[in-house]
Amino acid sequence: MKAVIDTNVLIYDRIEDSIFHEEARKKLDELENWFIPSVVIEEFVFVLTQLNVNKNIIGKMVEEILTNKKAVIIPLEKIDVSNATSFILSEATSFKKFNDKLILSVAKRKNAPLFTFDSELKKEGKKHKINFY
């Protein structure tokens, strides 16, 4: 099975004392492929920086993701930007949610379930008929 991976899944997988660490690790292990939108890599680095993780450790974590045979980095396409914009304009939300909408668009474009721990993102995804892992 393949799934689009949200940023929080990667964070929980890498931070061993996080609340969802075991669940993230187990489910990632079960998947055949991880579709990781490029924006997720950007958010991953940003969050780790905000958590004051040493830059050498961040570099190692990013390299581990990039060299994992399951990881497929999905570049954003024009349709993703268009879809994310349309999602925001059609809903009562702001462009602060733009990254989340990009991730939803990738899940829709790849016709793959989204793996996230974000209940708000799940709620938003259901509006756009996104399945979840």
N, C-alpha and C positions, 0 to 999 in steps of 0.2 A: 504494500500500500504506500501511496505517496501523500504528502500533506504540505501545505504552505505553512511555514513556521513563523510565528509572531516573536517579536523581540523578547517578551517576558519569558517565553519558553527557554530561549538560549541563556538568559540571565539565571533563571532558576536551575537550569542544568549545570551551570558553571559555578554557582555560589552554593557550596555544600551545606551551609547552615540555613538556607532559605526554606520557607514553609512548603513549597511544592517541588523541592529538589528531587526526591525519590520518584515522584510521579512523572516529572519531566524526563528524567533519565530513562525510566522504564519505557515510556511511550516512544521516545526518540529511538531507543534500541529496537522497538518493534517495527518501526517504519523501514521501508525499503529505500525511499528517497525523501530528502528534506528539500523542498523548494523554498529557498530563502530569498525573498525580494531584496534587492540591493539596498533599499531604504532601511531594512532591518539591520544590516551590518552597520550602517551609520548610527542608528539608534543604539545598538548594542555598545558600540564604542563610547557614545555620549553617556549612557547610563553608567557604565563602568568608571568613566572619568568622574562623574558626579558622586560615585561611591568611593572616590579617592583610591581606586585600585592603581597600583604602580604601573607605569607605562610599559615596562618590560613584560609584566604579566599580561596586560591587555594585548600587547603584540603577540605573545605566545597563544593566548586564547583565540585571537583572530586567525592565526596561522593554523591552529588545530581544526577550526571550522573549515577553512579553505582546503585543507589536505584530507578531510574526512571523505571517504569514497561515497557516502550517502548524500553529502551536501551538493546541491545544485544552485548556484547563485543565479537568480532570475533578474536580468536587467529590466528596469522600467521602460515601458514603451509609451508612445503618444496616447494610445488608447487608455492606458492606466491613468495618465494625467487628466484626460478628458472625462473618464468615468468618475474619478475622485472629485473633480470639480462639479460634475452633474449631481453626484450623490449629495454634496454639501448644499448646492443651490436648491435642490428639491426637498431638503429637510430643514428643520428648524435647528440648525447647528452652525458652527463657525469654522473658519479655515484652520483653527487650532487643531482640528481633527484630520487635517489633510493627510498626514502620514498613515493614520489608521485607514483612511479611505483608499489610499494607494495599495495598502496590503490587501484590503477587500477586493480591489480591482484585479490584483494579480491572482487571487484565489478564483475569482470568476473567470478570468481569461484562461487559466490553466485547468479549469474545471476540476479542481482539487479541494478537498476539505481543508479548513483552516484549523491549525492547532494553536490555541491561545488559552490563557487563564483569565483574560480580561472579559468580565461579564458584560460590560458596556459594549465592547466590540462584538461580542456574540449577539447581543440584542440588535445592534446595527446591521450585522451580517444577515440575520434572519430576514430583515426587510428586503434584502437583495438576493434572497434565496441561496445564500452561501451555506454549505454544509460544514459541520465541525467534526473534528477528530477527538 
